[in-house]
Each structure stands twice: as C-alpha cells, then as structure tokens.
Amino acid sequence: MPHPRPSHPTSDTATGRPAPREDDPTVPIPRSLIDALDTTTRRVPGTAATGRIDPGATPGLDGAGAVPLSVWVTAQTSPAAQRKGRYVTDSTAHPAKMLPAVAAHAICHYTCPGDLVFDPMAGSGTTLVEAIDAGRRAVGVEYEPHWADVARANLELARERGQDVDGEVVRGDARQLPHLLPEKYRGQVALVVTSPPYGPSLHGQVVTAATDSPDGKVHKYHHRYGNALDRGNLANVGHHRLLAGFTRILAGCAAVLRPGGHVAITVRPWREYSELIDLPSQIIACGRAAGLVPVERCVALLARVADAGLVARGSFFQRDFIRKQREKGLPLHLIAHEDVVVLRKVVEPVTASAAGGGSGEQA
C-alpha cells in the first residue's frame, strides 16, 4: 500500500523558509523557529536545577497575563529507542503507550526528587517507570488486570536497574478515587501525569505483505482496550460519557493532590466524519469542572527536529488515514505534536480564624 513520503521543500524567496508542497505529509517548520520558542517553564527563583513551578504564582498567567506555552522537544529518538531495555516486551502491545520522554519531561519540570507522582490510568506503567527513574515515588491505578500486571513488571525491571524508590500499582476503576488509594497518599501527590483513551482509531500495530501477513493483506492488532463489551472501560464508551468519566477522575485527582500540585494530561484532537474534535479544549473544560485551574497548554513534539524542519514519525494508520482523506479532497497533514494540558490545584488562602488557630469556642 503506497504511503505519502516527504518531498524536498523548495525555498520561499519572500521568507527564506521552506515552502510546503501539496503532497507533503506535514508542513515544514524551520529549525530557527523551533529554537526561538520558549522551551522552558517558569521556575521558582533560585531553583533552576529542579525546574519546579512556583506554586504561589498567579494561576494560568505569565508576566504578560497570557497562558504560558512551552514546546517540549520529546521525539528526538524513536519511541522504540526510548523504551529499549527499560520496559518489558509485553508493553509494546498496549494500544496507547505514552511517549516516555513526555512523561519524563513533565516529571522533571513539575516535581523534585522524593515527590510523589500519580497516574490514575497507568496502562503499562510509563509514568511510574519514568518517575522512579528520576528519583520520585510513584503510584498508579489501572482498570485492566493484565496491564496492571505489566505495569508491575516494568516497575520490577526498574528496580533491577537499581532504582530503590517506592512504586505501587493499584488495580481498580479510577472513577472511584480517592477512596481507591490508600489513605497515606491523600493530599500527598505533587504531579499527576496521564492521558485519556482515544479508542482504536489512533492506536495499534499492523502486519502487511512485507511483514508476515498470512494472506498478503493488511491486518490490525493490539488496537483495542480489553473486552470491547466491557462498558465500564472508558475506552469503550461514547465521547460524552468519556468526558463525564474523565471529569470524575480529575475530581478524584484533585482530592489526592497536595495544594499547588499539577496535573499534566497528554491529549490530541482527532477527526470524526472529517470534523475536527478539539479534545484538548474539552479536557481543559473537564479540569475546570473538577475544580482545577488551567496553567499551561504545551506542545510535545512527536516529530524529530531537523535543520530543515520537523521530520514526522507518522504511523501506518496516520499515513493511511491522510491518504484516504486527501483522495476525498481534505488536505490533511501528519500529526507532529501532542497537546499537554497542565492544570493545577489552587492553594487555598489562609483565613484569619485558621491563622489564629482558634475554633471560636470559649474556655
């Protein structure tokens, strides 16, 4: 099956930048533009080494009063290279693996060594592994028993590498937070790193005539979560029920977060009947409904930064989808990034009565 391939861009004489062609799988972006973007987050003065966000800063505002934006250069090596030797082989079958570099970047910039990192939809345990490799404690909740076992295996593999940090996987439905987690975690989480399920349209693996297909046709596998008839699994429900369930999960996360703690959610839009579904904006609305405050909407690159622009790492499904949509007249391009929505638990102001320590009762 033919796939769109990058063509060599010509130069735009007016701007000096590569001019996109109609058959390009993605729009070229000059390296100079990438280098000029703000790739760091706001830090507490005197703590540049930790990269920790100031918990007392005005929610959602930078110095100019705008929502801060950062570009996370997280795909300079392939996903397979990022996982090699650090994850058990069963991890590759998960339909929606988070890019390890994305989780690692969030953990580095929003926490300090010894902090507690939580993933309410832990999957194969990427967030947990990256947390303990960075010297943070980790706990995750996973709905499917199989993936809870795989996540535990990945934690054990990290311990075999010499990582002596607490890590735990709890099996259960994250919509039951915070009662599902042991009491010792309540109000202790510094950072939540997670991602909602997107469904089978964006995930999975394939075999083709060139890769051991028994009949020479394309076959898709490892693209579904558990039993498709299990309506308790958020991956198997409709869009609106997904948002309602995820809002409930975020409300539970708010209960286990410490004051000023952050939630980083990797999410991307998708197309349904050629209409763009802006899931990142909808997830921000879910966060607000759960009592969290949006503070950043970042870009985690899924493409490698080269001198001439971005080199997309498009999957078979993405290229096949784009080819079919272009045949219908819709000029789509390969996905080159994933949104990272960052929310924060507001630090409650200290009231006069609380500061005085009195209960209002007379002796």
C-alpha positions, -999 to +999 in steps of 0.1 A: +000+000+000+016+033-010+022+059+016+028+097+013+065+104+015+082+137+024+093+157-006+122+181-007+108+215+001+117+244-021+126+278-007+101+306-004+120+336-017+100+360+003+106+344+037+136+322+031+117+294+047+109+260+030+077+263+010+052+234+017+040+214-012+006+199-015+019+163-013+040+169+019+028+147+048+034+176+072+040+213+070+078+221+072+087+243+102+122+260+101+147+249+128+152+286+137+115+289+147+118+259+169+149+272+186+132+306+192+103+291+210+102+291+248+112+255+257+113+261+295+087+266+321+086+293+347+107+284+377+110+294+413+138+319+417+169+301+428+156+266+419+166+264+382+182+230+389+149+215+399+127+232+373+098+232+398+069+255+391+062+283+416+031+271+435+023+307+445+022+321+410-010+335+396-029+306+381-027+304+343-008+337+339+027+346+329+042+380+332+021+393+303-011+379+316-014+351+290-015+313+294+021+302+291+031+279+262+062+256+260+074+233+232+087+200+246+113+185+222+104+149+232+107+129+200+144+132+190+147+094+193+120+069+183+095+055+208+112+021+205+146+036+212+132+054+243+118+021+257+146-002+247+159-022+277+137-002+301+103-018+296+093-055+294+084-067+259+047-071+268+045-033+270+046-030+232+011-045+229-006-016+248-028+003+223-019+038+237+016+039+252+026+074+264+059+085+250+085+081+278+102+114+271+069+132+275+063+118+310+100+123+319+098+160+308+067+167+329+082+149+359+115+168+357+098+202+354+070+199+379+085+179+407+115+175+429+133+142+439+113+124+465+080+139+454+050+116+447+038+111+410+005+096+402-012+081+371-049+072+375-049+054+341-015+038+344-016+014+314+017-003+310+033+020+336+052+045+316+046+074+341+056+052+370+088+040+354+099+075+344+091+088+379+112+063+398+140+065+373+140+103+381+141+096+419+104+103+425+080+080+443+052+066+421+017+052+424-007+042+396-043+029+392-051+006+363-085-008+354-075-038+333-058-066+354-034-075+325-020-040+322-017-037+360+005-068+359+026-054+330+030-021+349+042-040+380+066-059+358+080-027+344+084-013+380+103-045+389+125-041+359+134-006+370+142-019+405+166-044+388+184-014+373+190-002+409+161+022+414+153+019+451+122+042+451+087+034+462+064+024+433+030+008+435+001-002+412-035-004+424-060-024+404-094-006+401-116+020+384-100+054+387-135+069+388-136+057+424-108+080+435-097+090+461-112+061+481-094+036+459-060+047+470-045+041+505-051+070+529-013+076+530-015+091+495-043+116+502-031+152+497+005+140+490+006+139+452+028+165+436+021+157+400-005+136+380+007+125+345-020+107+325-039+105+292-075+097+283-081+067+260-086+078+223-101+045+211-089+021+183-087+047+155-054+061+166-036+031+180-024-004+173+000-023+151-002-039+117+011-067+096+014-063+058+025-084+029+060-073+037+057-082+074+044-118+077+007-112+067-007-147+062-029-136+032-009-106+019-035-082+033-032-055+060-043-067+094-046-045+125-039-058+160-032-045+196-055-016+189-083-022+214-085-020+252-095-052+269-130-066+262-149-044+238-182-054+256-170-040+289-189-007+292-171+000+325-139+007+305-138+043+293-122+033+261-154+015+251-179+043+257-191+073+237-175+107+236-198+124+261-195+095+286-158+096+282-157+133+291-180+128+321-159+099+334-127+117+329-141+147+348-149+124+377-113+111+376-099+146+376-121+154+406-105+124+424-071+136+414-078+170+429-086+152+462-052+134+463-031+163+450-013+185+475-020+223+474-003+237+443+001+203+428-001+199+390-019+176+365-003+171+331-026+154+305-013+144+271-041+146+246-047+152+209-076+161+186-090+137+161-113+138+131-148+122+131-166+122+098-140+148+086-149+171+115-121+181+140-129+171+176-109+195+198-104+171+227-076+192+243-100+221+248-127+197+261-102+182+286-095+218+299-132+222+305-133+189+323-104+201+345-123+233+354-154+213+362-133+192+386-121+223+404-086+226+388-071+257+372-055+256+337-020+270+338-004+258+306-012+243+272+021+229+258+032+212+227+051+179+230+067+171+197+061+137+181+084+147+153+122+150+152+136+185+148+159+186+118+178+215+103+152+219+076+121+215+098+102+187+115+106+151+104+072+135+113+071+100+128+038+091+112+024+056+120+009+034+093-026+043+104-019+081+102-004+079+068-032+056+055-059+079+070-043+110+055-040+093+021-077+084+021-088+119+033-067+136+006-084+114-020-117+129-007-103+164-011-095+171+025-058+184+027-047+169+060-011+166+073+006+141+096+004+148+133+036+163+145+028+171+181+006+162+211-010+187+233-001+187+270-028+203+291-014+214+325-038+221+354-031+230+390-048+226+424-053+261+438-036+269+471-064+277+495-059+311+512-054+310+549-083+325+568-080+347+598-095+322+621-073+294+608-042+316+612-051+323+648-057+286+655-089+292+674-121+273+670-144+301+682-152+282+714-147+298+748-127+281+775 
